[in-house]
Amino acid sequence: MNMLKVYKKLLVPFTIAFLGLFMTEMSLAQVKVLDKIVAIVDDGVVLKSELDQRVSSVSLQIAQSGTNAPPMDILTQQVLDRLILERLQLTMGYNAGVRISDEELNQAIARVATNNQLSTDQYIEQIKLQGSTINVVREEIRNELTIMRVQQGQVMRRIRVSEQELDNYLNSEEGRSVTSPDVNIGQILLSVPSGSSRIEIDEILERATLLFNQTTAGKDFRELAIANSADQSALQGGDLGWRNMAQLPDVFIQAVGQLDIGDVSKPIRSGAGYHLIKVYDRRGGEKKLVEQHFARHILIKPNQIRDEKTTIEQLKILADRIIEGEDFAALAKEFSEDPGSGLSGGELGWSTPGMFVPEFEEIMNTIAVGDISSPFSSQFGWHILQVTERREQDFSQDILRNRAQNMLRQRKYDEELQVWLQEIKDEAFIEIKETPTS
């Protein structure tokens, strides 16, 4: 055999092996850390990539609101605290079997689009223009819904409103008022961890007092909230939006009642910590009468035999027969496909706002007494409707009692939520791997 050929046969495998080893070493030398853990939260982790993404998103929101952002290290710490709480709550939801169906998710996305005065398709296009994807947004909304369900489930079970509490409330000066003023407020919460010493509590109070002095000196309240508040509203500048006065926690009511628009309260102590409350605006407070309608309707649903056009024509014929003098109740008993009202002649009784779907209430609110509406659709089918009476009425005792109970539960909920969030954080294993920077 030719020695050159033998040499080549021996050299090629050796060369390939050498190159393979060389390339492997080169690859290992070029490996870069693509992500890392910034916090361990029980059995889960918070990654630097998600922290950076959330910081970027929050920074954009702050910039769009026209508020000056705090230093990046403070903002990053605030965002990390929020992510830790979210991770705890999402884990609780998963372990408890909380699942958000695709249908619920689609409905939530449709509501968000409507609130932004967009169609769902337009909303999706807007998401793409902002550099995100609908899958990312769906996951964010799914997490928000899961956390909301966990909070409601965990916190509401801790809240009890006894019949005696309800009676005492209804017999109080506040409870006898059918309505309370609405206030647009913001808050800064400095939380007091459970088991804090007297010295630690005094230090937190001193810090709250310093923040109060800064607000009276003209420092922007929203900027202080973003940098210092432990409340879930911190990254929104502490804004709590419009709240009914009677639904505020007990510790807030007296202080807020004494504040003028633009004022900030001195530190208020609650089970969650120390609060500073700012009143941005106030409205209402006068006694209001509720307009009620006594209405009746006939419902017909399209089906495999009767299409939508035929359904509408049948309702028009029934409307003409009523206008010509036939009895509405008799026709409703014969033709209405509403099992709840059909047998009673289509009567729905006295209504209160929010009792029916929006399409139904719009017709009911605008039609003249005695007139028969044109056919209109709702999620239940096609209707014709008649309002036989209207009145302005004080809330009935049953409605007033239900409303009072909801107010008391909401009042307890806001305070209990903050206590519960602090508790789950105190009880969790949380390890910050490094000082987060972005």
C-alpha positions as CSV (number, residue, x, y, z in Angstrom):
1,M,0.0,0.0,0.0
2,N,1.2,3.5,-0.8
3,M,2.6,5.0,2.5
4,L,1.1,8.4,1.7
5,K,-2.4,6.9,1.6
6,V,-1.7,5.2,4.9
7,Y,-0.6,8.5,6.4
8,K,-3.7,10.3,5.2
9,K,-6.0,7.6,6.6
10,L,-4.3,7.9,10.0
11,L,-4.2,11.7,9.9
12,V,-7.9,12.4,9.0
13,P,-9.4,10.8,12.1
14,F,-6.8,12.4,14.3
15,T,-7.4,15.8,12.7
16,I,-11.2,15.5,13.1
17,A,-10.9,14.5,16.8
18,F,-8.5,17.3,17.5
19,L,-10.7,19.9,15.8
20,G,-13.7,18.5,17.7
21,L,-11.9,18.9,21.0
22,F,-10.7,22.4,20.0
23,M,-14.2,23.5,19.0
24,T,-15.7,22.1,22.2
25,E,-13.1,24.0,24.3
26,M,-13.8,27.2,22.3
27,S,-17.5,26.8,22.8
28,L,-17.2,26.3,26.5
29,A,-14.9,29.4,26.6
30,Q,-17.6,31.4,24.9
31,V,-20.6,30.3,27.0
32,K,-22.4,33.3,28.5
33,V,-24.9,33.3,31.3
34,L,-28.2,34.1,29.7
35,D,-30.2,34.4,32.9
36,K,-29.8,34.1,36.6
37,I,-31.8,33.8,39.8
38,V,-32.3,37.0,41.8
39,A,-34.6,35.6,44.5
40,I,-35.7,32.2,45.8
41,V,-39.3,32.2,46.9
42,D,-40.2,28.9,48.7
43,D,-40.0,26.3,45.9
44,G,-39.9,28.9,43.1
45,V,-37.5,31.5,41.8
46,V,-37.6,35.0,40.4
47,L,-35.3,35.3,37.4
48,K,-33.3,38.4,36.4
49,S,-34.9,38.4,33.0
50,E,-38.4,38.8,34.3
51,L,-37.3,41.4,36.8
52,D,-35.6,43.4,34.1
53,Q,-38.7,43.1,31.8
54,R,-41.0,44.2,34.6
55,V,-38.8,47.1,35.6
56,S,-38.8,48.2,31.9
57,S,-42.6,48.0,31.7
58,V,-43.1,49.9,35.0
59,S,-40.6,52.6,34.0
60,L,-42.5,53.1,30.8
61,Q,-45.8,53.4,32.7
62,I,-44.3,55.9,35.0
63,A,-42.9,58.0,32.2
64,Q,-46.3,57.9,30.3
65,S,-48.0,59.2,33.5
66,G,-45.7,62.2,33.7
67,T,-44.4,61.2,37.1
68,N,-40.7,61.3,37.9
69,A,-39.4,57.8,38.6
70,P,-37.3,57.1,41.7
71,P,-33.7,56.0,41.5
72,M,-33.4,52.8,39.6
73,D,-32.2,50.8,42.6
74,I,-35.2,51.8,44.6
75,L,-37.6,51.1,41.7
76,T,-36.0,47.7,41.1
77,Q,-36.4,46.7,44.7
78,Q,-40.0,47.8,44.6
79,V,-40.6,45.7,41.5
80,L,-38.8,42.7,43.1
81,D,-41.0,42.9,46.2
82,R,-44.0,42.8,43.9
83,L,-42.8,39.8,42.0
84,I,-42.1,37.9,45.2
85,L,-45.6,38.5,46.4
86,E,-47.0,37.5,43.0
87,R,-45.0,34.3,43.0
88,L,-46.3,33.4,46.5
89,Q,-49.9,34.0,45.5
90,L,-49.6,32.2,42.1
91,T,-48.1,29.2,43.9
92,M,-51.0,29.2,46.3
93,G,-53.4,29.4,43.5
94,Y,-51.8,26.5,41.6
95,N,-51.8,24.3,44.7
96,A,-55.4,25.2,45.4
97,G,-56.4,24.2,41.9
98,V,-57.3,27.7,40.7
99,R,-57.4,27.5,36.9
100,I,-58.5,30.3,34.5
101,S,-60.2,28.9,31.5
102,D,-59.6,30.2,28.0
103,E,-63.1,31.4,27.8
104,E,-62.6,33.5,31.0
105,L,-59.4,34.8,29.5
106,N,-61.0,35.8,26.2
107,Q,-63.8,37.6,28.1
108,A,-61.2,39.5,30.2
109,I,-59.2,40.5,27.1
110,A,-62.5,41.7,25.4
111,R,-63.2,43.8,28.5
112,V,-59.7,45.4,28.4
113,A,-60.2,46.2,24.8
114,T,-63.6,47.7,25.4
115,N,-62.3,49.8,28.2
116,N,-59.7,51.2,25.8
117,Q,-62.4,51.8,23.2
118,L,-61.0,49.2,20.9
119,S,-62.2,46.0,19.3
120,T,-60.4,42.9,20.3
121,D,-58.5,42.8,16.9
122,Q,-57.5,46.4,17.3
123,Y,-56.2,45.7,20.8
124,I,-54.1,42.8,19.6
125,E,-52.6,45.0,16.9
126,Q,-51.8,47.6,19.5
127,I,-50.0,45.0,21.6
128,K,-47.9,44.0,18.5
129,L,-47.0,47.7,17.9
130,Q,-45.8,47.9,21.5
131,G,-43.3,45.1,20.9
132,S,-45.2,42.4,22.8
133,T,-47.3,39.5,21.8
134,I,-50.9,38.4,22.6
135,N,-49.5,35.2,24.2
136,V,-47.5,37.3,26.7
137,V,-50.4,39.5,27.5
138,R,-52.7,36.5,27.9
139,E,-50.3,35.0,30.4
140,E,-50.1,38.3,32.3
141,I,-53.9,38.6,32.5
142,R,-54.2,34.9,33.5
143,N,-51.8,35.6,36.4
144,E,-53.7,38.7,37.4
145,L,-57.0,36.8,37.5
146,T,-55.4,34.0,39.4
147,I,-54.0,36.3,42.0
148,M,-57.3,38.2,42.3
149,R,-59.1,34.9,42.9
150,V,-56.6,33.8,45.5
151,Q,-56.9,37.1,47.3
152,Q,-60.6,37.0,47.4
153,G,-60.7,33.4,48.5
154,Q,-58.1,33.8,51.2
155,V,-59.1,37.2,52.5
156,M,-62.9,36.9,52.3
157,R,-62.9,33.8,54.5
158,R,-61.2,35.8,57.2
159,I,-63.9,38.5,57.2
160,R,-67.1,38.1,59.2
161,V,-69.9,40.6,59.4
162,S,-72.3,39.6,62.2
163,E,-75.9,40.5,62.3
164,Q,-75.2,42.7,65.3
165,E,-72.5,44.6,63.4
166,L,-74.9,45.1,60.6
167,D,-77.6,46.4,62.9
168,N,-75.2,48.7,64.7
169,Y,-74.0,50.1,61.3
170,L,-77.6,50.6,60.0
171,N,-78.5,52.4,63.3
172,S,-75.5,54.7,63.2
173,E,-75.5,58.1,61.6
174,E,-73.4,56.9,58.8
175,G,-75.5,53.8,58.2
176,R,-78.7,55.9,58.0
177,S,-77.3,57.8,55.1
178,V,-78.3,56.1,51.9
179,T,-75.2,57.3,50.1
180,S,-71.8,58.5,51.2
181,P,-69.4,60.8,49.3
182,D,-67.0,59.3,46.9
183,V,-63.4,60.3,47.2
184,N,-60.5,59.9,44.8
185,I,-57.5,59.0,47.0
186,G,-54.0,57.8,47.0
187,Q,-52.0,56.2,49.8
188,I,-48.5,55.4,51.0
189,L,-48.2,52.4,53.3
190,L,-45.1,51.7,55.4
191,S,-45.8,48.2,56.6
192,V,-44.9,47.0,60.1
193,P,-43.8,43.4,60.0
194,S,-45.3,41.1,62.6
195,G,-43.2,40.8,65.7
196,S,-41.6,44.2,65.2
197,S,-40.1,45.7,68.4
198,R,-41.2,49.0,69.9
199,I,-38.0,50.6,68.6
200,E,-38.6,49.3,65.1
201,I,-42.2,50.5,65.1
202,D,-41.1,54.0,66.3
203,E,-38.5,54.1,63.5
204,I,-41.2,53.3,60.9
205,L,-43.5,56.0,62.4
206,E,-40.6,58.5,62.2
207,R,-40.1,57.6,58.6
208,A,-43.8,58.1,57.9
209,T,-43.7,61.5,59.6
210,L,-40.7,62.5,57.5
211,L,-42.7,61.5,54.3
212,F,-45.7,63.6,55.6
213,N,-43.4,66.6,56.1
214,Q,-42.1,66.1,52.6
215,T,-45.6,66.2,51.1
216,T,-46.5,69.4,53.0
217,A,-43.2,70.9,51.7
218,G,-44.5,70.3,48.1
219,K,-42.9,66.9,47.3
220,D,-44.9,65.0,44.7
221,F,-47.1,62.4,46.5
222,R,-47.0,59.9,43.7
223,E,-43.2,60.0,43.5
224,L,-43.0,59.3,47.2
225,A,-45.5,56.4,46.9
226,I,-43.5,54.7,44.1
227,A,-40.3,55.0,46.1
228,N,-41.6,54.1,49.5
229,S,-45.0,52.5,49.7
230,A,-45.4,48.8,50.5
231,D,-49.0,48.8,49.2
232,Q,-49.9,47.0,45.9
233,S,-50.7,50.4,44.4
234,A,-47.2,51.7,44.9
235,L,-46.1,51.3,41.3
236,Q,-49.2,53.3,40.2
237,G,-48.1,56.2,42.4
238,G,-50.3,55.0,45.3
239,D,-53.5,55.8,43.4
240,L,-56.5,53.9,44.8
241,G,-59.0,55.6,42.5
242,W,-62.5,56.6,43.4
243,R,-63.8,54.9,46.6
244,N,-67.1,55.3,48.4
245,M,-66.4,56.9,51.8
246,A,-68.3,54.3,53.7
247,Q,-66.2,51.5,52.1
248,L,-62.9,52.8,53.4
249,P,-61.3,51.1,56.4
250,D,-62.5,52.4,59.8
251,V,-59.1,54.0,60.5
252,F,-59.3,56.1,57.3
253,I,-62.9,57.4,57.5
254,Q,-62.4,60.1,60.2
255,A,-59.1,61.3,58.8
256,V,-60.3,61.5,55.2
257,G,-63.5,63.2,56.3
258,Q,-61.4,66.0,57.8
259,L,-59.2,66.5,54.7
260,D,-59.8,69.1,52.0
261,I,-59.0,68.3,48.4
262,G,-55.3,68.2,48.0
263,D,-54.5,67.5,51.7
264,V,-52.5,64.6,53.0
265,S,-53.3,62.9,56.3
266,K,-50.8,62.6,59.1
267,P,-49.6,58.9,59.6
268,I,-52.6,56.7,60.4
269,R,-51.9,53.4,62.2
270,S,-53.6,50.2,61.1
271,G,-52.9,46.4,61.5
272,A,-50.8,46.6,58.3
273,G,-48.6,49.6,59.3
274,Y,-48.7,53.4,58.9
275,H,-50.6,55.1,56.1
276,L,-50.5,58.5,54.5
277,I,-53.7,59.3,52.6
278,K,-54.1,62.0,50.0
279,V,-57.5,63.3,48.8
280,Y,-57.4,64.2,45.1
281,D,-61.1,64.9,44.7
282,R,-64.5,64.4,46.3
283,R,-68.0,64.1,44.8
284,G,-71.5,63.2,45.8
285,G,-72.7,62.7,49.4
286,E,-76.2,63.9,48.9
287,K,-79.2,61.6,49.2
288,K,-80.1,60.0,45.9
289,L,-83.3,58.4,44.8
290,V,-83.1,55.3,42.6
291,E,-85.2,55.3,39.4
292,Q,-87.0,52.0,39.2
293,H,-88.9,50.5,36.3
294,F,-91.8,48.1,36.3
295,A,-91.3,46.3,33.0
296,R,-92.5,43.3,31.0
297,H,-91.1,41.7,27.9
298,I,-91.5,38.9,25.3
299,L,-88.4,36.8,24.5
300,I,-88.1,34.7,21.3
301,K,-84.9,32.9,20.4
302,P,-83.7,32.0,16.9
303,N,-83.3,28.3,16.4
304,Q,-82.7,25.7,13.6
305,I,-86.2,26.2,12.3
306,R,-86.6,29.9,12.9
307,D,-83.7,32.1,11.8
308,E,-82.9,35.6,13.1
309,K,-84.9,37.5,10.4
310,T,-88.0,35.4,11.0
311,T,-87.6,35.9,14.8
312,I,-87.6,39.7,14.4
313,E,-90.6,39.6,12.1
314,Q,-92.6,37.5,14.6
315,L,-91.8,40.0,17.4
316,K,-92.8,42.9,15.1
317,I,-96.2,41.2,14.5
318,L,-96.7,40.7,18.2
319,A,-95.8,44.3,18.9
320,D,-98.4,45.5,16.3
321,R,-101.1,43.2,17.9
322,I,-100.4,44.7,21.3
323,I,-100.6,48.3,19.9
324,E,-103.9,47.3,18.2
325,G,-105.3,46.4,21.6
326,E,-104.5,42.8,22.3
327,D,-103.4,41.9,25.9
328,F,-99.6,41.9,26.4
329,A,-99.8,39.4,29.2
330,A,-101.8,36.9,27.2
331,L,-99.4,37.1,24.2
332,A,-96.4,36.8,26.6
333,K,-97.9,33.6,28.1
334,E,-98.4,32.2,24.7
335,F,-95.2,33.2,22.9
336,S,-92.5,34.2,25.3
337,E,-89.6,31.7,25.7
338,D,-88.4,33.2,29.0
339,P,-89.2,30.5,31.5
340,G,-88.8,33.0,34.4
341,S,-91.4,35.6,33.3
342,G,-93.4,34.0,30.5
343,L,-96.0,32.3,32.8
344,S,-96.5,35.6,34.6
345,G,-97.3,37.5,31.5
346,G,-93.8,38.7,30.9
347,E,-93.7,40.8,34.1
348,L,-90.2,41.4,35.5
349,G,-91.3,43.4,38.6
350,W,-89.6,46.6,39.9
351,S,-86.0,46.8,38.8
352,T,-82.9,48.5,40.2
353,P,-79.9,49.6,38.2
354,G,-77.6,46.8,37.3
355,M,-80.2,44.2,37.6
356,F,-80.4,43.4,33.8
357,V,-77.9,43.1,31.0
358,P,-76.8,46.5,29.5
359,E,-78.8,46.1,26.2
360,F,-82.0,45.5,28.2
361,E,-81.4,48.4,30.6
362,E,-80.6,50.8,27.8
363,I,-84.1,50.2,26.2
364,M,-85.8,50.2,29.6
365,N,-84.2,53.5,30.6
366,T,-85.1,55.4,27.3
367,I,-88.5,54.0,26.2
368,A,-91.6,56.1,27.2
369,V,-94.1,54.5,29.7
370,G,-96.6,52.4,27.8
371,D,-94.8,52.2,24.5
372,I,-93.7,49.0,22.9
373,S,-90.0,48.8,21.9
374,S,-88.7,47.7,18.6
375,P,-87.2,44.2,18.6
376,F,-83.7,44.3,20.2
377,S,-81.2,41.6,20.9
378,S,-79.3,40.5,24.0
379,Q,-77.2,37.4,24.9
380,F,-80.5,35.6,25.6
381,G,-82.2,36.2,22.3
382,W,-84.6,38.9,20.8
383,H,-87.0,40.9,22.9
384,I,-89.8,43.4,22.8
385,L,-90.3,45.4,26.0
386,Q,-92.8,47.6,27.7
387,V,-92.3,49.8,30.8
388,T,-95.7,50.1,32.5
389,E,-94.6,52.3,35.4
390,R,-91.6,54.4,36.6
391,R,-90.9,55.7,40.1
392,E,-88.1,57.3,42.1
393,Q,-87.7,55.2,45.2
394,D,-85.5,55.1,48.3
395,F,-83.6,51.9,48.7
396,S,-85.8,49.2,50.2
397,Q,-84.6,47.8,53.6
398,D,-83.4,44.6,51.9
399,I,-81.3,46.4,49.3
400,L,-80.0,48.8,52.0
401,R,-79.0,45.9,54.2
402,N,-77.2,44.1,51.4
403,R,-75.4,47.3,50.5
404,A,-74.4,47.9,54.1
405,Q,-73.1,44.4,54.4
406,N,-71.0,44.8,51.2
407,M,-69.6,48.1,52.5
408,L,-68.6,46.5,55.8
409,R,-67.0,43.6,54.0
410,Q,-65.1,45.8,51.6
411,R,-64.0,48.0,54.5
412,K,-62.5,45.0,56.3
413,Y,-61.2,43.5,53.0
414,D,-58.8,46.4,52.2
415,E,-57.2,46.3,55.6
416,E,-57.2,42.5,55.9
417,L,-55.6,42.1,52.5
418,Q,-52.5,44.1,53.5
419,V,-52.3,42.1,56.8
420,W,-52.6,38.8,54.9
421,L,-50.0,39.8,52.3
422,Q,-47.5,40.6,55.1
423,E,-48.3,37.3,56.8
424,I,-47.6,35.2,53.7
425,K,-44.4,37.1,53.1
426,D,-43.3,36.6,56.8
427,E,-44.1,32.9,56.6
428,A,-42.3,32.2,53.3
429,F,-38.7,31.2,52.7
430,I,-37.3,34.2,50.7
431,E,-33.7,34.5,49.8
432,I,-32.4,37.4,47.8
433,K,-29.4,36.0,45.9
434,E,-27.9,39.4,45.1
435,T,-28.8,43.1,45.3
436,P,-30.9,43.5,42.2
437,T,-29.8,46.1,39.7
438,S,-31.2,46.7,36.2
